Amino acid sequence: MSPKTVDIDATPEWAAVREHADRLRDTHLRDLFASDADRADAMTVEAAGLVADYSKHRVDDPALSALFALARAADVEGHRDAMFRGEKINTTENRAVLHVALRAPRDAEIVVDGENVVAQVHEVLDRMAAFSDRVRSGEWVGSTGKRIRTVVNIGIGGSDLGPRMAYEALKPYADPQITCRFVSNVDGDDLASNVEGLDPAETLFIVASKTFTTLETMTNARAARDWLTSNLDGADVAKHFVAVSTNLGEVEKFGIDPANTFGFWDWVGGRYSFDSAIGLSLMVAIGPSRFRELLDGMHEVDEHFRTAPLESNLPAIMGLLGLWYREFFNAQSHAVLPYAHYLSRFTDYLQQLDMESNGKRVRRDGTPVDYQTGPIVWGTPGTNGQHAYYQLIHQGTTLIPADFLAFLHPAHELGNQHDLLIANVLAQAEALAFGKTAEQVAAEGVAPELVPHRTFPGNHPSTTLVVEKLTPRTLGALVALYEHKVFVQGAIWQINSFDQWGVELGKALAQRIVPELSSDDELTHDSSTNALIRRYRAARRGA
Ligand SMILES: O=P(O)(O)OC[C@H]1O[C@](O)(CO)[C@@H](O)[C@@H]1O
């Protein structure tokens, strides 16, 4: 059943949130903290080992109550329950949205079209585990009898970003005997540079594609097969290629043994799929039991999201705070700033999760939105960003709400380096919130003409997420937290967060341009595109 579309910005709850935003527009975080000694304690919530301090946000209790009322007016809880029940809430594709089933325990039951999908999930997980164990133990060998040393995942978007991010994040837990590489771009330099120096006899390719028709992935998969067969005498493709896909027919046509194909289902969206068989490369790297820990961390957050009242529901709180700034404070973007070297790919991953889900301009019923939807998500691990773009967050003219991610224990203890890292993340959140007044600057004896330059306005909001340590379990919990945050926002904005029609036009135009680049056919694009194609034709003919 399709959830009813509500004119959310015409509701009294929306108007009430706007009133609170107007009331608080000129209130400084300094004053909010000064007037409430318990603010930090009251605005800290814990779920599945994630502790979130959201006290450095420009809200007070009445504003938060209005936001929770808005979530209820949008029936966030009803949408959430419909998702968990397996209803086809992806209405434009008539699909259920059940990534939560991917991490459900073996004895759980979620029925879609008469089938308990949890049983299917565990059947595939068991096959993935058996395969991973064979590769990790050296029992799986390539054509010449050598064990596998490198796994190359070929995929793009959701079939790349998740396993790539998690492999980087969990490197300290990975088997040192096997290295994973990730090839995604149709730019031939990606594949070429990634296979450089590899021994094909010890290389296993995982072709990961939900549809098994994606131009980039299929082009790279064919090129990888050519590389294998031309560099390894008598190569047996079946021993060096496995596939992950929902399209088993196309996989077989490619020449991959169905026995070495790991399926998933149309109710798993690409950007919600790294905990399905799409995570096979990760499972090979970290092993099945650690992969299970990751799934358990996700499940713990699923249960929190499913059962906690909105007032203590972490994804709901983060989603509502994001919406507060996006719509009522004109914030265009949201920074995610992990103070963890191994989370180098986390924000890339979140970009697809958030921007492909909520970068929408029509509501579920096809009517246009007349309010802001998904923000631009960006960021890199600290402290590098501090020496690059933090200047703009501190003193620029744009409001950029941020999530700081801090871990109490590092993977490697090197002197007091972890203290230095943590001091930096705490200092940044503090500086952004409270700034430095002109009076404070002047009192330090700064020359009057420099005072404006050295003044920090502050009042920049952030959430600090504190986690014990980056482990498979906590990584899973973090990913599920952001998945559900995106869900909450999409539900309030009345959009379908689970389709991605916006990527289609460019794909279709590229298919049209490909043959034109190597022909003399008359061009019928706009004058700019025509001229650019002619320039390319001329350069390539001269090459
Ligand atoms: O797994 P596939 O089918 O190759 O698709 C890859 C990606 O392409 C998209 O469909 C569009 O970018 C993503 O949603 C998806 O993750």
The ligand as an ORCA input file, in Angstrom:
! r2SCAN-3c Opt
* xyz 0 1
  O      24.756     -2.627     -9.125
  P      24.480     -2.022    -10.474
  O      23.206     -2.537    -11.071
  O      25.647     -2.226    -11.397
  O      24.244     -0.479    -10.273
  C      25.256      0.360     -9.768
  C      24.711      1.679     -9.302
  O      24.047      2.363    -10.348
  C      22.906      3.046     -9.828
  O      21.763      2.374    -10.240
  C      22.817      4.449    -10.345
  O      23.953      5.190    -10.052
  C      23.071      2.961     -8.313
  O      21.909      3.119     -7.614
  C      23.698      1.636     -8.177
  O      24.255      1.463     -6.912
*
